[in-house]
Amino acid sequence: MTQQVHRGTALVTGASSGIGAVYAAQLARRGYDLVLVARNRERLATLAASLTNETRQDVEVLAADLNNREDLAAIEARLRDDASLTLLVNNAGIGTHTPLVESDVDHMTRMIELNVTALTRLTYAAVPGFVARGQGAIINIASIVSIAPEILNGVYGGTKAFVLAFTHSLDHELAAKGIRVQAVLPGATATEFWEVGGLPLEHLDKAIVMSAEDLVSAAITGFERGETVTIPSLHDVEQWNAFENARRAMSPHLSTSKPAPRYRAA
């Protein structure tokens, strides 16, 4: 029997169900010990017991609500202090398909706090240790709405656009320091996201819905191949390459001393 390679410890947020739980399972099978973070301690404990039994990896459970500042601070401290951590999977997040003008602004604020603020703080907590050790990786779960915000709620799209932009910036700053960063852009995925948002999964076209298992498997393959951005549903990768090349080509021309001629008064 081939001995499993130990890859350090991965901390996975939103790990009690859906994409996060599948990440936990697939990472454990690849040789990672785990720290699983989510609000539902019972679900986490059940998953931890199952994965420990299956993989013999060490699996720790930390019940925490990342919208609660004290709970968030505790996870930040773990990321700062635990030198065994080699991977942070920023998966925790909420979303909605409800149009912006029909959405409750307090709910939208909580979405920003979880999808943007918590993710940012956890990343800031992890990165200094990774840099000091000369290794580490961050996987940020974004969404296809980060580049197609018209599809769903605008605040949700805005938070995921932040995640994508943040990932690009982190990769630019940290790649030379030995730190890997990846943004994963899922399309519609068969998780509780839709039910929680009031749109049962069976109401979606099956042709656009990917299983969480297939999504995570593809995302990890992209990660292992060194992709900074992975879009599991996009079959024609040249479309993404063209999009990204156009963005980078435009970048040097975005700041000039004079307005473009088209804005000059007649």
N, C-alpha and C positions, 0 to 999 in steps of 0.2 A: 504494500500500500504506500502511495506517495505521501510524504509528510507535508502537511499544510504549512505554507509560508505565513509567518506571523507578520502582519502589516501595521501593528500598532493598534490604537483605539480610535474609533469613529464616534463622534457625538452627533446624533441625529435628532433634530427637533420635529415636532408633529409626528412622532413615531408610533402612535397608538393604533393608527389605521391607515388605509389608503396607500398613497405613494410612500409615505414615511415608513410604514411597516414593511413594505416590500423592499425598500432600500436596506432596512435593518437586516432582513433575511438574506438578501443577496450579498451584502457586505460581510456578514458572519460566515457565509459559505466560502468567501474569498480569503478568510483568515484574519479579519478584523475582530478584536474585542469591541464591545459596544457600550455606550452610555445613551440610554433612550430617554428622551424628554417629551412629555406631553402632559395635559391636565388629568387624563383619566388613568389613575394609578392601577386600577383593576385590570384594564386592558393591557397596560404596559407589563404588568406582572405576568399575565397569561402569555404574552408574546415572548417575554424574557425566558420563561420556563421552557417554552417550546423550542426556542433557538438554542438554549444551553444544552438541552437534551439531544438535539439534532447535530449540532456542530461542535460541542464541547468548548466553545469560546466563552470567555467571561462576559456576562451581560448585566449591566447595572441599570437600575430604574431610578429616574429622578422626576417625580411628579411636580410640575410647575406650570403656572399660567403666565405666559410671556407678556400678557397685557398687564400683569401685576408687577410693579417696579421692584418689590422685594424679591419675588420669585425670579425675575429677570436678573437681578443683581447676583443671586446665588449661582445661576448658570454662568454668568460672566466670570465670577470668581473661579469656578471650576475650570473654565477655559484658560484663564490666566495661570493657574497654579499646577495643572496636571501635565507633566512633561511627557506622559505616555500618549497624549492625544496627537494624532497625525492627520486627522480628517474631520472637518466640520461640514455637516450637511444641513444647510439652512432651508428646511422644508416647511416649517410651520407657517401657516398663512390662512387667510380667509378671503372669500370673494363673493360676488353676486352677479346675477344676470339682470337684476332690476335696473331700469333706466335711471340715470342720474337724478332727474327732477322728481322721481317717485321714491327716492331713497332717503332714509333718515340720516341727517348729517352727523349725529352722534355715532351711529353705526359706521359711517364712512370714516370718522376720526379714529375709531378703534381699529378699523382696517389699516389705516396708515400707520398707526402705532405698532401693529403686529408685523405687517408686511414690509415696512420700511425701517421704523425706529429700532425694533427688537433685532431685526436681521443686521442692521448696521452696528449696533452695540455688541452683539455676539461676535461679529467679525473683528471689530476693534479689540475685543478681549483676546481672541485667538491669535491674531497675526504677530504681535511682538514675540511670543514664544516660538512660533514657527520660524520667524526670521532668525532668532537667536540660535535655534537648533539647525538652521540651514535646510529645513525640509518641512513639508506640510501641504495640505490641500484644502480648498474650500469649494464646495458644490452649492450653488445657489439655484433654487427652483424658481424660475420666472414663469413665463407663459407666452404663447403665441400672441396674446394681446399686447405684449410689450412692443411689437412691431405692427400690430393690426388693432389699434385701440377702439376702432368702430364696432368691433364684434360684440363686446360686452360692456358692462358699466364702466364709465370713464374714470372713476376714481380707482377701481380695480386695475384697469389698464395702466393708469398713471403709476401706481405702485410697482407694477411689474416692469414698466419702462425704467423706473429707477433701478430695479434689481439688475437689469441688463446693462445699463450705463455704468453702474457701480462695479459690475464684474469686469467690464472692459477696462475701467480705470485701474482696478486692482491688478489685473493681469499686466497692464503696462508698467505699473510700479514694482511688482513683486516677482515677475518671471525671472529676472536676473539674480534674484536672491534665493532661488530654488523652490519657490512656492507656486503650486499649480492652482489655477482658478478656472472654474467652469460655470457657465449659465446653461441651464436646461430649460427649453421652451416647450412644455407639453401643449398639445391641442386638447380637445375634449377627451377626458379620461374617465374610465368607469370607477368612480369613487363616490363617497358620500357628499362631495361638493355640490352636486346638482340637487340632491334630495334636501340638503340643508337650505339651499337657496330657493326651494319651492318649485323646482322643475324636475320631476321624476325622470330618471335616466331613460326609462322606456319611451319617453316623448322625443328623444333625440334620434336622428338618423343613425342607424347602426354603422353605416359606412364611414362616419367621422369619429367614432368612439374607439379608442384604444384601451386595452386592458392595462391595469397598473403594472402587471408583471412584464408585459412587452415593453412598456414605456421605460421602466427602470433598467431592464436588460439592455435596451438600446442606448440609454443615457450612460450607463457604466462602460459600454463598449466605446462610446464617443470619448469618455473621460480617459480610458486606457490608451486611446489613439492620440491623445493630446489636443483634442478640440477645446477651444475656448467657449464656443457656442454650439450647442447640440439641439437640433430640432428633429426629434424622432419621426414625426409624421411627414416631413418634407422629402419626397422621393427624388426630386431633381435638385441635387445640391448646387448645381450651377446657378440656380435662381438665387440662393443665399449668397454665393460667391459674388455674383453680379451686384447684389444689393450692398454687400459689405465693401466691395471694391469702389463702388460709386460714392459711398459715404466717406471713405478714406481719401479718394481723389478730390472731393469737394473740400475737405478739411483745411488745406492750406489757403483757401480762397475766402474763408468765412469772416476774416477780420482785415479791413483795409481802411486807409485814411479818408477815403471819399465814398459817398454813396454811389451805388451802381447807376449808370446812365438812365435806366428806366425810371428812376425816382426823381430825376431832375424836372423842375417845373417847365412847362411848355413855353 
